Amino acid sequence: MSQFDEKLGRKKEAAILALLSSRSVEDAARVAGGTPRSLYRWQKEPAFNAAYREARRAVFSQSVARMHQMTSAAVTILGKVMVDPSTPPATKIRAADSILSHTAKAIEIEDVGARLSELERATELPNIKSAQVPPQTRGARSASSPRRKDLLFIDSCQGQRTRTTTADERDHGSRKRTRE
């Protein structure tokens, strides 16, 4: 939270901590020494909202890490419950399903987050001025000119469904249709 000290101030930082640990905005306002109206207003501010979301992600990440640590113990207990003849079968199944599904979901969420970060980094490509080659260099391809597959990748990252032609295709008049 210290990275937001200068941007947000102590009252807003205290409000974020209170929001994370309180059951309601009213309780958080009381803990932070402010009013609920101020907290609602601050939540609409982009800097406060970003800091609050980041703090929530950090808390969630810690919870997921704790769940991963407890998985081994949970499996051990499940094993004991499953071999105990006095445990009803429905309870055995419900407990096993709950632990395994929560663990699988946590792993899936982490994977999706990592993939999203990777995609965001991939879309932050250097600014390519134009996909067209200038007239004086149409016949030759330099090492720095983008290839057709690079241009198609860039178009797909931007959400366009168009096909970009290369300089060679324009020069030779070969326009192949692609399936979309």
Backbone as JSON Lines, residues from 0, in Angstrom:
{"i":0,"aa":"M","n":[0.82,-1.2,0.0],"ca":[0.0,0.0,0.0],"c":[0.86,1.26,0.0]}
{"i":1,"aa":"S","n":[2.12,1.18,0.38],"ca":[2.96,2.36,0.49],"c":[3.18,3.03,-0.85]}
{"i":2,"aa":"Q","n":[3.04,2.31,-1.97],"ca":[3.22,2.93,-3.26],"c":[2.11,3.92,-3.57]}
{"i":3,"aa":"F","n":[1.0,3.86,-2.86],"ca":[-0.1,4.77,-3.1],"c":[-0.15,5.9,-2.09]}
{"i":4,"aa":"D","n":[0.79,5.91,-1.12],"ca":[0.78,6.96,-0.1],"c":[0.76,8.34,-0.7]}
{"i":5,"aa":"E","n":[1.66,8.59,-1.64],"ca":[1.78,9.92,-2.21],"c":[0.58,10.27,-3.08]}
{"i":6,"aa":"K","n":[0.06,9.31,-3.79],"ca":[-1.07,9.56,-4.68],"c":[-2.38,9.74,-3.93]}
{"i":7,"aa":"L","n":[-2.61,8.91,-2.93],"ca":[-3.91,8.87,-2.29],"c":[-3.98,9.63,-0.97]}
{"i":8,"aa":"G","n":[-2.96,9.62,-0.22],"ca":[-3.01,10.22,1.1],"c":[-3.38,9.19,2.15]}
{"i":9,"aa":"R","n":[-3.14,9.56,3.38],"ca":[-3.35,8.61,4.48],"c":[-4.82,8.25,4.69]}
{"i":10,"aa":"K","n":[-5.72,9.21,4.54],"ca":[-7.14,8.92,4.76],"c":[-7.66,7.91,3.75]}
{"i":11,"aa":"K","n":[-7.28,8.09,2.5],"ca":[-7.75,7.16,1.46],"c":[-7.11,5.79,1.62]}
{"i":12,"aa":"E","n":[-5.85,5.77,2.03],"ca":[-5.2,4.48,2.27],"c":[-5.88,3.76,3.44]}
{"i":13,"aa":"A","n":[-6.2,4.5,4.48],"ca":[-6.91,3.91,5.62],"c":[-8.29,3.41,5.19]}
{"i":14,"aa":"A","n":[-8.92,4.15,4.28],"ca":[-10.24,3.73,3.79],"c":[-10.14,2.42,3.02]}
{"i":15,"aa":"I","n":[-9.08,2.28,2.21],"ca":[-8.9,1.02,1.46],"c":[-8.7,-0.15,2.42]}
{"i":16,"aa":"L","n":[-7.86,0.05,3.41],"ca":[-7.65,-1.02,4.4],"c":[-8.94,-1.35,5.14]}
{"i":17,"aa":"A","n":[-9.71,-0.31,5.46],"ca":[-10.98,-0.54,6.16],"c":[-11.98,-1.25,5.25]}
{"i":18,"aa":"L","n":[-12.01,-0.89,3.98],"ca":[-12.93,-1.56,3.04],"c":[-12.58,-3.04,2.9]}
{"i":19,"aa":"L","n":[-11.3,-3.35,2.96],"ca":[-10.88,-4.74,2.83],"c":[-11.25,-5.58,4.05]}
{"i":20,"aa":"S","n":[-11.32,-4.95,5.2],"ca":[-11.54,-5.72,6.44],"c":[-12.94,-5.55,7.04]}
{"i":21,"aa":"S","n":[-13.77,-4.72,6.44],"ca":[-15.11,-4.48,7.0],"c":[-16.18,-5.15,6.16]}
{"i":22,"aa":"R","n":[-17.33,-5.37,6.8],"ca":[-18.43,-6.03,6.12],"c":[-19.22,-5.09,5.22]}
{"i":23,"aa":"S","n":[-19.19,-3.8,5.5],"ca":[-19.96,-2.85,4.69],"c":[-19.2,-1.53,4.57]}
{"i":24,"aa":"V","n":[-19.64,-0.7,3.66],"ca":[-19.03,0.61,3.48],"c":[-19.23,1.45,4.73]}
{"i":25,"aa":"E","n":[-20.37,1.31,5.36],"ca":[-20.64,2.07,6.58],"c":[-19.66,1.69,7.69]}
{"i":26,"aa":"D","n":[-19.43,0.39,7.86],"ca":[-18.46,-0.07,8.86],"c":[-17.05,0.42,8.51]}
{"i":27,"aa":"A","n":[-16.71,0.36,7.23],"ca":[-15.39,0.81,6.79],"c":[-15.2,2.3,7.05]}
{"i":28,"aa":"A","n":[-16.24,3.08,6.83],"ca":[-16.16,4.53,7.09],"c":[-15.94,4.79,8.57]}
{"i":29,"aa":"R","n":[-16.63,4.03,9.4],"ca":[-16.48,4.2,10.85],"c":[-15.05,3.84,11.28]}
{"i":30,"aa":"V","n":[-14.5,2.76,10.74],"ca":[-13.15,2.33,11.09],"c":[-12.12,3.35,10.59]}
{"i":31,"aa":"A","n":[-12.32,3.87,9.39],"ca":[-11.35,4.79,8.78],"c":[-11.5,6.22,9.31]}
{"i":32,"aa":"G","n":[-12.58,6.49,10.02],"ca":[-12.78,7.84,10.55],"c":[-13.34,8.81,9.52]}
{"i":33,"aa":"G","n":[-14.13,8.29,8.58],"ca":[-14.73,9.14,7.55],"c":[-16.22,8.89,7.48]}
{"i":34,"aa":"T","n":[-16.79,9.31,6.38],"ca":[-18.23,9.11,6.17],"c":[-18.44,8.13,5.02]}
{"i":35,"aa":"P","n":[-19.55,7.41,5.04],"ca":[-19.84,6.51,3.92],"c":[-19.92,7.26,2.59]}
{"i":36,"aa":"R","n":[-20.43,8.46,2.63],"ca":[-20.54,9.26,1.41],"c":[-19.16,9.5,0.79]}
{"i":37,"aa":"S","n":[-18.18,9.8,1.63],"ca":[-16.81,10.01,1.13],"c":[-16.27,8.73,0.5]}
{"i":38,"aa":"L","n":[-16.49,7.6,1.16],"ca":[-15.99,6.34,0.61],"c":[-16.64,6.01,-0.73]}
{"i":39,"aa":"Y","n":[-17.94,6.23,-0.86],"ca":[-18.61,6.01,-2.14],"c":[-18.06,6.94,-3.21]}
{"i":40,"aa":"R","n":[-17.81,8.18,-2.86],"ca":[-17.27,9.16,-3.81],"c":[-15.85,8.77,-4.22]}
{"i":41,"aa":"W","n":[-15.04,8.35,-3.24],"ca":[-13.66,7.96,-3.54],"c":[-13.62,6.73,-4.45]}
{"i":42,"aa":"Q","n":[-14.58,5.83,-4.27],"ca":[-14.6,4.63,-5.1],"c":[-14.84,4.95,-6.58]}
{"i":43,"aa":"K","n":[-15.35,6.11,-6.87],"ca":[-15.57,6.55,-8.25],"c":[-14.32,7.2,-8.85]}
{"i":44,"aa":"E","n":[-13.34,7.53,-8.02],"ca":[-12.1,8.13,-8.51],"c":[-11.21,7.03,-9.08]}
{"i":45,"aa":"P","n":[-10.67,7.25,-10.29],"ca":[-9.85,6.2,-10.93],"c":[-8.64,5.77,-10.09]}
{"i":46,"aa":"A","n":[-7.91,6.7,-9.49],"ca":[-6.71,6.33,-8.72],"c":[-7.09,5.52,-7.49]}
{"i":47,"aa":"F","n":[-8.13,5.94,-6.78],"ca":[-8.58,5.22,-5.6],"c":[-9.09,3.83,-5.99]}
{"i":48,"aa":"N","n":[-9.89,3.78,-7.04],"ca":[-10.47,2.52,-7.49],"c":[-9.37,1.55,-7.92]}
{"i":49,"aa":"A","n":[-8.35,2.05,-8.62],"ca":[-7.24,1.19,-9.04],"c":[-6.48,0.66,-7.83]}
{"i":50,"aa":"A","n":[-6.23,1.51,-6.86],"ca":[-5.52,1.09,-5.65],"c":[-6.35,0.06,-4.87]}
{"i":51,"aa":"Y","n":[-7.65,0.28,-4.79],"ca":[-8.54,-0.64,-4.09],"c":[-8.58,-2.0,-4.78]}
{"i":52,"aa":"R","n":[-8.68,-1.99,-6.13],"ca":[-8.69,-3.25,-6.88],"c":[-7.37,-3.99,-6.7]}
{"i":53,"aa":"E","n":[-6.26,-3.27,-6.73],"ca":[-4.95,-3.91,-6.54],"c":[-4.84,-4.52,-5.15]}
{"i":54,"aa":"A","n":[-5.33,-3.82,-4.14],"ca":[-5.29,-4.35,-2.78],"c":[-6.18,-5.6,-2.66]}
{"i":55,"aa":"R","n":[-7.34,-5.57,-3.3],"ca":[-8.22,-6.75,-3.28],"c":[-7.58,-7.93,-3.96]}
{"i":56,"aa":"R","n":[-6.89,-7.67,-5.08],"ca":[-6.19,-8.76,-5.78],"c":[-5.1,-9.35,-4.88]}
{"i":57,"aa":"A","n":[-4.39,-8.5,-4.15],"ca":[-3.33,-8.99,-3.26],"c":[-3.92,-9.86,-2.16]}
{"i":58,"aa":"V","n":[-5.04,-9.45,-1.59],"ca":[-5.7,-10.25,-0.54],"c":[-6.17,-11.58,-1.13]}
{"i":59,"aa":"F","n":[-6.76,-11.52,-2.3],"ca":[-7.25,-12.74,-2.95],"c":[-6.08,-13.68,-3.25]}
{"i":60,"aa":"S","n":[-4.98,-13.14,-3.74],"ca":[-3.81,-13.95,-4.05],"c":[-3.29,-14.66,-2.8]}
{"i":61,"aa":"Q","n":[-3.29,-13.96,-1.68],"ca":[-2.85,-14.59,-0.42],"c":[-3.8,-15.71,-0.02]}
{"i":62,"aa":"S","n":[-5.08,-15.5,-0.22],"ca":[-6.06,-16.54,0.11],"c":[-5.87,-17.77,-0.76]}
{"i":63,"aa":"V","n":[-5.61,-17.56,-2.04],"ca":[-5.37,-18.68,-2.95],"c":[-4.11,-19.43,-2.53]}
{"i":64,"aa":"A","n":[-3.08,-18.7,-2.14],"ca":[-1.84,-19.35,-1.69],"c":[-2.09,-20.2,-0.44]}
{"i":65,"aa":"R","n":[-2.89,-19.68,0.48],"ca":[-3.23,-20.46,1.68],"c":[-4.02,-21.72,1.31]}
{"i":66,"aa":"M","n":[-4.91,-21.58,0.35],"ca":[-5.7,-22.73,-0.07],"c":[-4.79,-23.79,-0.68]}
{"i":67,"aa":"H","n":[-3.82,-23.36,-1.48],"ca":[-2.87,-24.32,-2.04],"c":[-2.1,-25.04,-0.94]}
{"i":68,"aa":"Q","n":[-1.72,-24.3,0.09],"ca":[-0.99,-24.91,1.2],"c":[-1.84,-25.94,1.93]}
{"i":69,"aa":"M","n":[-3.13,-25.69,2.03],"ca":[-4.02,-26.57,2.77],"c":[-4.51,-27.76,1.96]}
{"i":70,"aa":"T","n":[-4.22,-27.75,0.68],"ca":[-4.71,-28.83,-0.18],"c":[-4.2,-30.19,0.28]}
{"i":71,"aa":"S","n":[-2.96,-30.27,0.62],"ca":[-2.39,-31.55,1.06],"c":[-3.1,-32.05,2.32]}
{"i":72,"aa":"A","n":[-3.29,-31.17,3.29],"ca":[-3.98,-31.56,4.53],"c":[-5.42,-31.96,4.24]}
{"i":73,"aa":"A","n":[-6.06,-31.22,3.33],"ca":[-7.45,-31.53,2.99],"c":[-7.55,-32.91,2.35]}
{"i":74,"aa":"V","n":[-6.61,-33.22,1.48],"ca":[-6.63,-34.53,0.85],"c":[-6.4,-35.63,1.89]}
{"i":75,"aa":"T","n":[-5.54,-35.36,2.86],"ca":[-5.3,-36.34,3.93],"c":[-6.58,-36.57,4.73]}
{"i":76,"aa":"I","n":[-7.24,-35.49,5.1],"ca":[-8.5,-35.61,5.86],"c":[-9.55,-36.32,5.02]}
{"i":77,"aa":"L","n":[-9.62,-35.95,3.75],"ca":[-10.59,-36.63,2.88],"c":[-10.31,-38.13,2.82]}
{"i":78,"aa":"G","n":[-9.03,-38.47,2.75],"ca":[-8.68,-39.89,2.74],"c":[-9.15,-40.59,4.0]}
{"i":79,"aa":"K","n":[-8.96,-39.93,5.15],"ca":[-9.4,-40.53,6.42],"c":[-10.92,-40.64,6.47]}
{"i":80,"aa":"V","n":[-11.6,-39.58,5.99],"ca":[-13.07,-39.59,6.0],"c":[-13.59,-40.68,5.06]}
{"i":81,"aa":"M","n":[-12.93,-40.84,3.94],"ca":[-13.4,-41.81,2.96],"c":[-13.23,-43.26,3.43]}
{"i":82,"aa":"V","n":[-12.24,-43.52,4.26],"ca":[-12.06,-44.89,4.74],"c":[-12.79,-45.15,6.06]}
{"i":83,"aa":"D","n":[-13.31,-44.09,6.67],"ca":[-14.05,-44.24,7.92],"c":[-15.43,-44.82,7.61]}
{"i":84,"aa":"P","n":[-15.74,-45.98,8.14],"ca":[-17.02,-46.61,7.83],"c":[-18.23,-45.86,8.4]}
{"i":85,"aa":"S","n":[-18.02,-44.98,9.37],"ca":[-19.17,-44.28,9.96],"c":[-19.56,-43.01,9.18]}
{"i":86,"aa":"T","n":[-18.75,-42.58,8.23],"ca":[-19.08,-41.38,7.46],"c":[-20.07,-41.72,6.36]}
{"i":87,"aa":"P","n":[-21.17,-40.95,6.27],"ca":[-22.14,-41.2,5.2],"c":[-21.51,-40.96,3.82]}
{"i":88,"aa":"P","n":[-21.86,-41.77,2.87],"ca":[-21.27,-41.63,1.53],"c":[-21.49,-40.25,0.9]}
{"i":89,"aa":"A","n":[-22.64,-39.66,1.1],"ca":[-22.92,-38.34,0.52],"c":[-21.97,-37.28,1.07]}
{"i":90,"aa":"T","n":[-21.64,-37.37,2.36],"ca":[-20.7,-36.43,2.98],"c":[-19.31,-36.61,2.4]}
{"i":91,"aa":"K","n":[-18.92,-37.84,2.2],"ca":[-17.61,-38.13,1.62],"c":[-17.48,-37.51,0.22]}
{"i":92,"aa":"I","n":[-18.5,-37.73,-0.57],"ca":[-18.48,-37.23,-1.95],"c":[-18.5,-35.7,-1.98]}
{"i":93,"aa":"R","n":[-19.34,-35.11,-1.15],"ca":[-19.46,-33.65,-1.12],"c":[-18.16,-32.99,-0.69]}
{"i":94,"aa":"A","n":[-17.51,-33.51,0.32],"ca":[-16.25,-32.95,0.79],"c":[-15.15,-33.07,-0.26]}
{"i":95,"aa":"A","n":[-15.05,-34.22,-0.86],"ca":[-14.02,-34.42,-1.89],"c":[-14.26,-33.5,-3.09]}
{"i":96,"aa":"D","n":[-15.48,-33.43,-3.54],"ca":[-15.81,-32.58,-4.68],"c":[-15.54,-31.11,-4.39]}
{"i":97,"aa":"S","n":[-15.88,-30.67,-3.19],"ca":[-15.67,-29.27,-2.82],"c":[-14.21,-28.88,-2.84]}
{"i":98,"aa":"I","n":[-13.37,-29.65,-2.19],"ca":[-11.94,-29.33,-2.13],"c":[-11.31,-29.38,-3.51]}
{"i":99,"aa":"L","n":[-11.59,-30.41,-4.26],"ca":[-10.97,-30.55,-5.57],"c":[-11.45,-29.48,-6.55]}
{"i":100,"aa":"S","n":[-12.73,-29.16,-6.52],"ca":[-13.24,-28.14,-7.45],"c":[-12.71,-26.75,-7.1]}
{"i":101,"aa":"H","n":[-12.6,-26.43,-5.81],"ca":[-12.05,-25.13,-5.43],"c":[-10.57,-25.01,-5.82]}
{"i":102,"aa":"T","n":[-9.84,-26.07,-5.64],"ca":[-8.42,-26.05,-6.01],"c":[-8.27,-25.9,-7.52]}
{"i":103,"aa":"A","n":[-9.06,-26.66,-8.27],"ca":[-8.98,-26.57,-9.73],"c":[-9.36,-25.18,-10.21]}
{"i":104,"aa":"K","n":[-10.38,-24.6,-9.6],"ca":[-10.81,-23.26,-10.0],"c":[-9.73,-22.22,-9.69]}
{"i":105,"aa":"A","n":[-9.06,-22.36,-8.56],"ca":[-8.0,-21.42,-8.2],"c":[-6.85,-21.5,-9.2]}
{"i":106,"aa":"I","n":[-6.49,-22.7,-9.6],"ca":[-5.44,-22.87,-10.59],"c":[-5.87,-22.27,-11.92]}
{"i":107,"aa":"E","n":[-7.11,-22.49,-12.3],"ca":[-7.63,-21.94,-13.55],"c":[-7.6,-20.41,-13.54]}
{"i":108,"aa":"I","n":[-7.99,-19.81,-12.42],"ca":[-7.99,-18.35,-12.32],"c":[-6.58,-17.81,-12.44]}
{"i":109,"aa":"E","n":[-5.62,-18.45,-11.8],"ca":[-4.23,-18.01,-11.91],"c":[-3.74,-18.14,-13.34]}
{"i":110,"aa":"D","n":[-4.08,-19.24,-14.0],"ca":[-3.66,-19.44,-15.38],"c":[-4.26,-18.4,-16.32]}
{"i":111,"aa":"V","n":[-5.54,-18.11,-16.14],"ca":[-6.18,-17.1,-16.97],"c":[-5.53,-15.73,-16.74]}
{"i":112,"aa":"G","n":[-5.24,-15.41,-15.5],"ca":[-4.57,-14.14,-15.2],"c":[-3.21,-14.05,-15.86]}
{"i":113,"aa":"A","n":[-2.46,-15.13,-15.82],"ca":[-1.13,-15.14,-16.45],"c":[-1.25,-15.02,-17.96]}
{"i":114,"aa":"R","n":[-2.2,-15.73,-18.55],"ca":[-2.4,-15.64,-20.0],"c":[-2.85,-14.25,-20.41]}
{"i":115,"aa":"L","n":[-3.72,-13.64,-19.62],"ca":[-4.17,-12.29,-19.92],"c":[-3.0,-11.3,-19.87]}
{"i":116,"aa":"S","n":[-2.16,-11.42,-18.87],"ca":[-0.98,-10.55,-18.77],"c":[-0.07,-10.74,-19.98]}
{"i":117,"aa":"E","n":[0.09,-11.99,-20.39],"ca":[0.92,-12.3,-21.55],"c":[0.33,-11.67,-22.82]}
{"i":118,"aa":"L","n":[-0.98,-11.76,-22.98],"ca":[-1.63,-11.16,-24.14],"c":[-1.52,-9.64,-24.12]}
{"i":119,"aa":"E","n":[-1.67,-9.05,-22.95],"ca":[-1.53,-7.6,-22.85],"c":[-0.13,-7.16,-23.25]}
{"i":120,"aa":"R","n":[0.89,-7.91,-22.81],"ca":[2.26,-7.57,-23.2],"c":[2.44,-7.75,-24.71]}
{"i":121,"aa":"A","n":[1.84,-8.77,-25.28],"ca":[1.99,-9.03,-26.72],"c":[1.31,-7.96,-27.56]}
{"i":122,"aa":"T","n":[0.25,-7.37,-27.07],"ca":[-0.45,-6.34,-27.85],"c":[0.22,-4.98,-27.72]}
{"i":123,"aa":"E","n":[1.16,-4.85,-26.83],"ca":[1.9,-3.61,-26.7],"c":[3.13,-3.66,-27.61]}
{"i":124,"aa":"L","n":[2.87,-3.89,-28.91],"ca":[3.94,-3.98,-29.9],"c":[4.45,-2.59,-30.24]}
{"i":125,"aa":"P","n":[5.66,-2.5,-30.76],"ca":[6.15,-1.21,-31.21],"c":[5.25,-0.69,-32.33]}
{"i":126,"aa":"N","n":[5.16,0.59,-32.44],"ca":[4.27,1.22,-33.39],"c":[4.77,0.98,-34.81]}
{"i":127,"aa":"I","n":[4.04,0.19,-35.58],"ca":[4.37,-0.03,-36.99],"c":[3.59,1.01,-37.78]}
{"i":128,"aa":"K","n":[4.33,1.84,-38.52],"ca":[3.71,2.98,-39.19],"c":[2.71,2.53,-40.24]}
{"i":129,"aa":"S","n":[3.11,1.61,-41.11],"ca":[2.22,1.21,-42.18],"c":[2.58,-0.19,-42.63]}
{"i":130,"aa":"A","n":[1.58,-0.9,-43.08],"ca":[1.82,-2.24,-43.58],"c":[2.24,-2.21,-45.04]}
{"i":131,"aa":"Q","n":[2.13,-1.06,-45.7],"ca":[2.49,-0.95,-47.1],"c":[3.97,-0.61,-47.23]}
{"i":132,"aa":"V","n":[4.6,-1.19,-48.24],"ca":[5.99,-0.93,-48.51],"c":[6.07,0.28,-49.43]}
{"i":133,"aa":"P","n":[6.99,1.23,-49.2],"ca":[7.1,2.38,-50.08],"c":[7.42,1.96,-51.51]}
{"i":134,"aa":"P","n":[7.0,2.75,-52.52],"ca":[7.17,2.36,-53.93],"c":[8.61,2.06,-54.32]}
{"i":135,"aa":"Q","n":[9.61,2.78,-53.81],"ca":[10.99,2.57,-54.23],"c":[11.56,1.24,-53.74]}
{"i":136,"aa":"T","n":[10.94,0.57,-52.78],"ca":[11.48,-0.68,-52.25],"c":[10.55,-1.86,-52.47]}
{"i":137,"aa":"R","n":[9.63,-1.74,-53.41],"ca":[8.63,-2.8,-53.56],"c":[9.22,-4.14,-53.97]}
{"i":138,"aa":"G","n":[10.24,-4.16,-54.79],"ca":[10.79,-5.42,-55.25],"c":[11.62,-6.12,-54.21]}
{"i":139,"aa":"A","n":[12.3,-5.36,-53.39],"ca":[13.21,-5.95,-52.4],"c":[12.58,-5.92,-51.03]}
{"i":140,"aa":"R","n":[12.95,-6.87,-50.22],"ca":[12.46,-6.91,-48.84],"c":[13.65,-6.73,-47.92]}
{"i":141,"aa":"S","n":[13.56,-5.72,-47.07],"ca":[14.65,-5.51,-46.12],"c":[14.41,-6.37,-44.89]}
{"i":142,"aa":"A","n":[15.44,-6.49,-44.08],"ca":[15.34,-7.31,-42.87],"c":[14.36,-6.71,-41.88]}
{"i":143,"aa":"S","n":[14.12,-5.4,-41.95],"ca":[13.24,-4.76,-40.97],"c":[11.8,-4.67,-41.43]}
{"i":144,"aa":"S","n":[11.5,-5.03,-42.7],"ca":[10.12,-4.92,-43.16],"c":[9.3,-6.08,-42.61]}
{"i":145,"aa":"P","n":[8.05,-5.81,-42.22],"ca":[7.24,-6.86,-41.61],"c":[6.83,-7.92,-42.63]}
{"i":146,"aa":"R","n":[6.75,-9.14,-42.21],"ca":[6.33,-10.24,-43.08],"c":[4.8,-10.37,-43.0]}
{"i":147,"aa":"R","n":[4.24,-11.1,-43.96],"ca":[2.8,-11.26,-44.04],"c":[2.23,-11.84,-42.75]}
{"i":148,"aa":"K","n":[2.86,-12.87,-42.18],"ca":[2.33,-13.49,-40.97],"c":[2.38,-12.53,-39.79]}
{"i":149,"aa":"D","n":[3.39,-11.64,-39.76],"ca":[3.46,-10.65,-38.7],"c":[2.3,-9.67,-38.82]}
{"i":150,"aa":"L","n":[2.0,-9.27,-40.04],"ca":[0.91,-8.32,-40.25],"c":[-0.44,-8.93,-39.92]}
{"i":151,"aa":"L","n":[-0.61,-10.22,-40.26],"ca":[-1.85,-10.9,-39.91],"c":[-2.0,-11.01,-38.4]}
{"i":152,"aa":"F","n":[-0.9,-11.28,-37.69],"ca":[-0.94,-11.35,-36.24],"c":[-1.32,-10.0,-35.65]}
{"i":153,"aa":"I","n":[-0.73,-8.94,-36.16],"ca":[-1.03,-7.6,-35.64],"c":[-2.5,-7.27,-35.87]}
{"i":154,"aa":"D","n":[-3.01,-7.58,-37.09],"ca":[-4.42,-7.34,-37.37],"c":[-5.31,-8.13,-36.43]}
{"i":155,"aa":"S","n":[-4.96,-9.39,-36.16],"ca":[-5.8,-10.2,-35.28],"c":[-5.76,-9.67,-33.85]}
{"i":156,"aa":"C","n":[-4.64,-9.11,-33.4],"ca":[-4.56,-8.53,-32.06],"c":[-5.43,-7.3,-31.94]}
{"i":157,"aa":"Q","n":[-5.61,-6.6,-33.05],"ca":[-6.43,-5.38,-33.02],"c":[-7.9,-5.69,-33.28]}
{"i":158,"aa":"G","n":[-8.22,-6.95,-33.49],"ca":[-9.62,-7.34,-33.64],"c":[-10.13,-7.19,-35.06]}
{"i":159,"aa":"Q","n":[-9.27,-6.91,-36.04],"ca":[-9.71,-6.76,-37.4],"c":[-9.71,-8.11,-38.08]}
{"i":160,"aa":"R","n":[-10.65,-8.31,-38.99],"ca":[-10.74,-9.58,-39.7],"c":[-10.34,-9.4,-41.16]}
{"i":161,"aa":"T","n":[-9.49,-8.45,-41.44],"ca":[-9.07,-8.21,-42.81],"c":[-7.75,-8.93,-43.07]}
{"i":162,"aa":"R","n":[-7.51,-9.19,-44.34],"ca":[-6.27,-9.85,-44.73],"c":[-5.37,-8.78,-45.31]}
{"i":163,"aa":"T","n":[-4.13,-8.71,-44.85],"ca":[-3.17,-7.74,-45.34],"c":[-2.34,-8.39,-46.43]}
{"i":164,"aa":"T","n":[-2.2,-7.7,-47.55],"ca":[-1.39,-8.24,-48.63],"c":[0.04,-7.74,-48.48]}
{"i":165,"aa":"T","n":[0.97,-8.56,-48.91],"ca":[2.37,-8.18,-48.83],"c":[2.77,-7.48,-50.11]}
{"i":166,"aa":"A","n":[3.95,-6.9,-50.13],"ca":[4.45,-6.2,-51.3],"c":[4.58,-7.16,-52.48]}
{"i":167,"aa":"D","n":[5.03,-8.39,-52.23],"ca":[5.18,-9.37,-53.3],"c":[3.83,-9.7,-53.95]}
{"i":168,"aa":"E","n":[2.8,-9.84,-53.16],"ca":[1.48,-10.14,-53.69],"c":[0.93,-8.98,-54.51]}
{"i":169,"aa":"R","n":[1.18,-7.76,-54.06],"ca":[0.7,-6.59,-54.81],"c":[1.44,-6.47,-56.15]}
{"i":170,"aa":"D","n":[2.75,-6.74,-56.14],"ca":[3.54,-6.63,-57.36],"c":[3.15,-7.67,-58.39]}
{"i":171,"aa":"H","n":[2.88,-8.87,-57.95],"ca":[2.59,-9.96,-58.87],"c":[1.1,-10.12,-59.14]}
{"i":172,"aa":"G","n":[0.3,-9.35,-58.48],"ca":[-1.14,-9.39,-58.73],"c":[-1.81,-10.65,-58.24]}
{"i":173,"aa":"S","n":[-1.17,-11.4,-57.4],"ca":[-1.79,-12.63,-56.91],"c":[-2.5,-12.34,-55.6]}
{"i":174,"aa":"R","n":[-3.79,-12.31,-55.67],"ca":[-4.6,-12.07,-54.47],"c":[-5.38,-13.33,-54.18]}
{"i":175,"aa":"K","n":[-4.86,-14.08,-53.28],"ca":[-5.53,-15.33,-52.91],"c":[-6.59,-15.02,-51.86]}
{"i":176,"aa":"R","n":[-7.72,-15.65,-51.99],"ca":[-8.76,-15.47,-50.99],"c":[-8.53,-16.43,-49.86]}
{"i":177,"aa":"T","n":[-8.72,-15.93,-48.67],"ca":[-8.57,-16.79,-47.48],"c":[-9.94,-16.98,-46.86]}
{"i":178,"aa":"R","n":[-10.1,-18.14,-46.23],"ca":[-11.36,-18.39,-45.5],"c":[-11.31,-17.67,-44.19]}
{"i":179,"aa":"E","n":[-12.43,-17.11,-43.8],"ca":[-12.52,-16.42,-42.52],"c":[-13.47,-17.13,-41.61]}
